[in-house]
């Protein structure tokens, strides 16, 4: 086969247009190069992202992994035009890797290829946005991003803060960020969404959303408010809490279904959600997720989603750890929600080394092993409105992440 056609990895390395050439406008294939692969019948749908005026793919590249050019090339071929990264992903290596790929396909400056993409980066330094954006642009070899986020906000006052608005306005006027928004992983997601709906400078929000949330009236109303305001809405961490079940209890396997595809379909079925950000590390992930997002949720998948959500609901931390920490005594300083999220990465996403790295990056008091060992997690469990088995899970945090 190599005598007849280049692999996607070789195509990227040699500067040849990938896919059907839609993201390599202005590039010329070298003489004698292979024809670009034909586009698959299943293309990722495109939708307008709120009131930004930009059409984005309903599936987005999540960039917190070691970026593989072959995987990205296949995603481009499938029609994905949304790249999500952050300065903290792999210590900036995610931005650098995307930058090299974008440079290879001619998606730099204000080229036609660049204008077809929607590129987002993020920072935790919410009071240093302009300096942090400059660093991201340099690493990605870009003149601008389409949207710059305050990453993982936990303060509902930020979306209406005049100082934040002033920074966002300056970045837009300088042409370095076309739009501005934030990401929100856990509580207080409802308060942050409502604040965005009251704001006049938040354009896009990425937030944690899966089937566990569907019965929360307060969240549904907050999403409605943002949708009516024209704010772009992007879902992340959609994989049903990342929890697995023994085969004999797994409602997906019993019905011959793919759990991950069903979870993406369930989120995409909500028409208020414009795109689903997914960490796709292999070509199989791209193929499966693209097929899922291009097809509708079946009755069997919807039934399995509901059944699975009921079975694993008590195993998943919603991020309201102020309640359990207050009841835990010695564990009051421990970052319970973050620790359990990292444990989910370790146990269910197979990202063991990365989970340990993230845990190690927490401030010392938030990952103190003595506090974890001496915390009254039985009392914390009783304080948890979702009956999460904190004693068992925090012991696992100490054992697997420390």
Long-range contacts (C-beta under 8 A, 24 or more apart in sequence): 4-34, 5-34, 5-35, 5-37, 6-33, 6-34, 7-70, 8-37, 8-69, 8-70, 8-73, 8-74, 8-77, 9-69, 9-70, 9-73, 11-36, 11-73, 12-69, 12-70, 12-72, 12-73, 12-101, 12-104, 12-105, 13-69, 13-104, 15-104, 15-105, 17-105, 18-73, 18-76, 18-77, 18-105, 19-73, 19-74, 19-76, 19-77, 19-78, 20-77, 22-76, 22-79, 22-116, 23-76, 23-81, 23-105, 23-107, 23-113, 23-116, 23-117, 24-105, 24-106, 24-113, 25-106, 25-111, 25-112, 25-113, 25-116, 26-106, 26-111, 26-112, 26-113, 27-105, 27-106, 27-113, 37-77, 39-77, 39-79, 40-77, 40-78, 40-290, 42-78, 42-290, 42-291, 42-294, 42-295, 43-78, 43-79, 43-290, 43-294, 44-78, 44-79, 44-80, 44-290, 44-293, 44-294, 45-79, 45-293, 45-294, 46-79, 46-81, 47-274, 47-275, 48-274, 49-118, 49-204, 49-232, 49-274, 49-275, 50-203, 50-204, 50-230, 50-231, 50-232, 50-233, 50-274, 51-203, 51-230, 51-231, 51-232, 52-146, 52-147, 52-178, 52-179, 52-203, 52-204, 52-232, 54-118, 54-146, 56-81, 56-82, 56-118, 56-232, 56-274, 56-275, 57-81, 57-82, 57-275, 58-268, 58-274, 58-275, 58-276, 58-293, 59-264, 59-275, 59-276, 59-278, 59-289, 59-290, 59-293, 60-84, 60-234, 60-275, 60-276, 60-277, 60-278, 61-277, 61-278, 61-280, 62-236, 62-277, 62-278, 62-279, 62-280, 63-89, 63-94, 63-95, 63-98, 63-279, 64-89, 64-90, 64-94, 64-279, 64-354, 65-89, 65-90, 65-94, 65-279, 65-281, 65-351, 66-90, 66-93, 66-97, 66-281, 67-93, 67-94, 67-97, 67-98, 67-101, 68-281, 68-282, 69-101, 69-104, 70-283, 71-280, 71-281, 71-282, 71-283, 71-285, 71-286, 72-98, 72-101, 74-283, 74-286, 74-287, 75-280, 75-286, 75-290, 76-105, 78-286, 78-287, 78-290, 79-290, 80-286, 80-290, 81-116, 81-117, 81-118, 82-117, 82-118, 82-120, 82-275, 82-277, 83-117, 83-118, 83-119, 83-120, 84-120, 84-122, 84-206, 84-234, 84-277, 85-119, 85-120, 85-121, 85-122, 85-136, 85-140, 86-121, 86-122, 86-123, 86-149, 86-151, 87-121, 87-122, 87-123, 87-132, 87-135, 87-136, 87-139, 88-122, 88-123, 88-124, 88-151, 92-135, 92-139, 95-121, 95-136, 95-139, 95-140, 96-139, 96-140, 98-140, 99-139, 99-140, 99-141, 99-142, 100-141, 102-140, 102-141, 102-142, 103-141, 108-141, 108-142, 108-143, 109-143, 110-143, 114-142, 117-146, 118-146, 118-147, 119-145, 119-146, 119-147, 120-145, 120-146, 120-147, 120-148, 120-149, 120-204, 120-206, 121-145, 121-148, 121-149, 122-148, 122-149, 122-150, 122-151, 122-183, 123-148, 123-149, 123-150, 123-151, 124-151, 124-152, 126-150, 126-153, 126-158, 126-164, 127-163, 129-164, 129-167, 129-168, 129-171, 130-167, 130-170, 130-171, 133-171, 133-176, 133-177, 134-176, 137-176, 143-175, 143-176, 144-175, 144-176, 144-177, 144-178, 145-176, 145-177, 145-178, 146-177, 146-178, 146-179, 147-177, 147-178, 147-179, 147-180, 147-181, 147-203, 147-204, 147-232, 148-176, 148-177, 148-179, 148-180, 148-181, 149-180, 149-181, 149-182, 149-183, 149-204, 149-206, 150-181, 150-182, 150-183, 151-182, 151-183, 152-183, 152-184, 152-185, 153-182, 153-183, 153-184, 153-192, 154-184, 154-186, 154-187, 154-188, 156-188, 156-191, 156-192, 156-194, 156-195, 157-195, 158-182, 158-192, 158-195, 159-192, 159-195, 159-196, 159-198, 159-199, 159-202, 160-195, 160-198, 160-199, 164-201, 165-199, 165-200, 165-201, 168-201, 169-201, 179-203, 179-204, 179-232, 180-204, 181-205, 181-206, 181-231, 181-232, 182-206, 183-207, 183-236, 184-208, 185-236, 185-237, 185-319, 185-341, 186-317, 186-318, 186-319, 186-320, 186-337, 186-341, 187-318, 187-319, 187-320, 187-321, 187-322, 187-337, 189-219, 189-222, 189-319, 190-216, 190-218, 190-219, 190-222, 193-219, 193-222, 193-223, 193-225, 193-226, 194-222, 194-225, 196-226, 196-229, 196-231, 197-222, 197-225, 197-226, 197-228, 197-229, 197-231, 202-231, 203-231, 203-232, 204-231, 204-232, 204-233, 204-234, 205-231, 205-232, 205-233, 205-234, 206-234, 206-235, 206-236, 206-277, 207-233, 207-234, 207-235, 207-236, 208-235, 208-236, 208-237, 208-319, 209-235, 209-236, 209-237, 209-238, 209-267, 209-270, 209-273, 210-235, 210-237, 210-238, 210-239, 210-240, 210-241, 210-263, 210-266, 210-267, 211-240, 211-263, 211-266, 211-267, 211-305, 211-306, 211-308, 211-309, 212-240, 212-241, 212-309, 212-313, 212-316, 212-318, 214-309, 223-270, 223-272, 224-272, 227-272, 232-274, 233-272, 233-273, 233-274, 234-273, 234-274, 234-275, 234-276, 234-277, 235-267, 235-270, 235-273, 235-275, 235-276, 235-277, 236-276, 236-277, 238-263, 238-264, 238-266, 238-267, 238-276, 238-278, 239-263, 240-305, 240-308, 240-309, 240-312, 241-312, 241-315, 241-316, 241-344, 242-316, 242-344, 242-345, 242-347, 242-348, 242-349, 243-312, 243-315, 243-316, 243-344, 243-348, 244-348, 245-308, 245-311, 245-312, 249-311, 250-308, 251-303, 251-304, 251-307, 251-308, 251-311, 252-304, 252-308, 254-304, 255-300, 255-301, 255-303, 255-304, 257-300, 257-301, 257-304, 258-288, 258-292, 259-304, 259-308, 260-288, 260-289, 260-292, 261-288, 261-289, 261-291, 261-292, 261-301, 262-292, 262-297, 262-301, 262-304, 262-305, 263-305, 264-289, 264-292, 264-293, 265-292, 265-293, 265-295, 265-296, 265-297, 265-301, 266-297, 266-301, 266-302, 266-305, 268-292, 268-293, 268-297, 269-296, 269-297, 279-349, 313-386, 314-386, 314-387, 314-388, 314-389, 315-388, 315-389, 316-386, 316-388, 317-341, 317-386, 317-388, 317-393, 318-386, 320-385, 323-383, 323-384, 323-385, 324-377, 324-380, 324-381, 324-383, 324-384, 324-388, 324-390, 325-380, 326-383, 327-376, 327-379, 327-380, 327-382, 327-383, 328-375, 328-376, 328-377, 328-379, 328-380, 328-390, 329-374, 329-375, 329-376, 329-379, 330-370, 330-371, 330-374, 330-375, 330-376, 331-371, 331-372, 331-374, 331-375, 331-376, 331-377, 331-380, 331-394, 332-371, 332-375, 333-365, 333-366, 333-368, 333-371, 334-366, 334-367, 334-368, 334-371, 334-372, 334-375, 334-394, 335-362, 335-363, 335-366, 335-367, 336-380, 336-390, 336-394, 338-362, 338-366, 339-367, 339-394, 339-397, 339-401, 340-388, 340-393, 340-397, 342-397, 342-401, 343-393, 343-396, 343-397, 343-400, 343-401, 346-400, 346-401, 347-396, 347-400, 352-400, 355-400, 355-401, 356-400, 356-401, 359-397, 359-401, 359-402, 367-401, 367-402, 369-398, 369-402, 372-397, 372-398, 372-402, 373-398
